[in-house]
Amino acid sequence: MPIRSSTDQKREKITARALRNRPKTIASTLHASVLEEARRSGLLEGEKTEHVSFRAPLALLEAAKKESGVTSTSDLGMLALAILAKPDPVAAFFRRTEGRLGSAHDLEH
C-alpha cells in the first residue's frame, strides 16, 4: 500500500466529511463527483489560507443543506465553491450554442 502524503489525507477528509451521514442518492453521487473533479483539477490543493464569511438568509442556508445533504456550513461552502469553479460542461455547451441549429435542421418538417 503506497504511503499517502498529508495533502492526500486532507483531500480525502474533505470529501469524506462532505459526504458523511448522508443516504446514497443521485445528489450525493453528484456532489462526490464535483468534489473529486475539483480535487483532480488541483482546486483543493494547498493550505486553507482564505477566510470566507458572509451573512445569508437562514431559509436559503437550510434549503441548501437539505438539498445537498451536507450538514456542515463549511462543507456546504466548499461544495458550492467547487460547483461554481468547475461549471457543468453541458450547461456551458448549451450557452455557447444557444440559438444555433445545424445546417441540416429543417423547421418546416
Long-range contacts (C-beta under 8 A, 24 or more apart in sequence): 7-45, 11-39, 11-44, 11-45, 14-39, 14-44, 14-75, 14-78, 15-39, 17-72, 17-75, 18-70, 18-72, 18-75, 18-78, 18-79, 19-69, 20-71, 21-71, 22-69, 22-70, 23-69, 25-69, 27-67, 27-68, 27-69, 28-69, 31-68, 31-69, 31-70, 31-79, 34-79, 34-82, 34-83, 34-86, 35-78, 35-79, 35-82, 37-82, 37-86, 38-82, 38-85, 38-86, 41-85, 41-86, 43-82, 43-85, 43-86, 44-82, 52-77
